[in-house]
């Protein structure tokens, strides 16, 4: 039915549900092409704090460090996916920075995807030192995504 699926993931519990759904279906559809997309929100570089205490060089160095850390975390997530789902080795893994909804839809159009799969929003667990995790936790509002969709959207649950 579908020939190219865009799987959007960033390692949250909801995103893991989308991964499981797509790679379970891939076992029964050997010709299905899957592209895995991780989007960094465009606003992450606008982080501010006590910047008035830092020089612009210190601020830039810190932002570069954060970017490298995020890239490492994304690589670890992709490795987790490949380890969990051996069929993921066939997938095309992509990383992009931008407005989340616009980046998802632009990527789906560019790749000619005929289905986008995302995970459901999951209520955050209560905070504890032991339950924290690295990774992206950005979300988007459905009202921002739905008008832009170039193909059907499946929200795994």
N, C-alpha and C positions, 0 to 999 in steps of 0.2 A: 504494500500500500504506500508506504513512504520510502523514499530513496536516500534522503540526506537529513539527518537529525542534528540540530544544534543543542547540545547539552550544556546548560549554564550551571556552573558549580563554583563554590568557594569554601567548601569544607564544613559547612554547618550541618546540623542534623537534618534539616529540610533538604539541603542540597544532596546529602548522602542518599536520601530516598529517591531522588531523581536519578542519581548514578545507578543505583540498584535496578531501577525500572528499565533504564535504557540498556544496560549491559545484560540483563536477563533476557530482554527481547532480542538482543543481538545474536544470542545463541541460536535462535530459530530463524534468523534472517541474515544469512551469510553475505548477501550483497548490499546490506544496509551500510551506508557511510555515516560515520559519526565524527563530528567536530566538537571538542570540549573547549568551552570558553570560560575564562576567568577574567572578570572585569574589576579593575581598580577604579573607584570613584574619582572623578576628575578633581574633586575638592580636597583630596588628601594633602596636597602640597600647600594648602592654605592654612595649615596648622600654625597656630600662634600660641604664645605663652608669654614668658618674660623676655620677649625679643629685644626689648630696649636694653637689656643687659648684654646682648650678644652683638658681635660684629656681623656684617652680612656674610663674611667668609665662614664664620662659625655656624651661622644659620644654614647656609648652603651645605656645609659638610654634614651637619646633622640630618638634613633632608635626604642627602645622598645615602647616608647610613640607613635611614628608615626604608628607603626604596630598595636597597640591597637586601635588607632583612625581609621585606615583603616578597621579593623575588625568590629568596631561599625558601620561604614558607610555601609559596605557590609550587615550587619545584617539589617540595616534600609532599604536598597534597597530590600532585600528579603522580608521584611515585607510589603513594598509598593506593591510588585508583588502579594503577597498572599491576600492583601486587595483589590487590583484592579481586580484580577482574582481568584475568589473562587476555581476554579478547580486547581489552583497552589498548593493547599494543598496536592494534590496527587503526586506532583513532588518531585524528589530527588535533594536537593540543595548541591552543591559542591564548595569548594574554593581551589585553588591551586596557588602555586608560581612557576614561571619558565618562559622560553621563551614562549611567547604567542602562536605562531603558533604550536610549538612542544607540548605544554601542551594541546592545543585543540585536536590535532590529536591523541596524546597518550591516552587522556581520552576517546575519541570516540572509539578507538580500544579496550581499556580495558573494556569498558562497552558494547561493541558490538552494538554501535549505527549504524543505517543505514541512518541517515540524520543529518547533522550539520546545524544549523540556526544561522546566525549572522545578525547584523544590518548594514545598509549602512553607509559609511562615510558621515558625515554631516558637512558642513562648519560652523566653530565656529561663534557664534553671536559676534557682536562688544562688546568689553569689557565695562562694566559699573559696578559700585559698586553693583547695584541691580540685575545684570544678572549673577553674579558669583554663583557657586554652589560647594558644596563639591563633592568629588567622584573622580573616576578614569577617566582619559582622554587618556589613552595610546591607541595607534593604532598599526596596523601591516601592512606590505606590502603584497599585494596579492601574489606577486612572492615568498614570503617566505612560504605561507600557501599552495598554490595549489599543488606543487609537493609532499607534505606530506599527502594529503587527503586520508583517508581509505574508504570514502563513499561520496555520493553527498553532495554538499554545496549549501545551499539556502541563498541568501542575500535578506532580506526583504526590501521592499521599500515603 
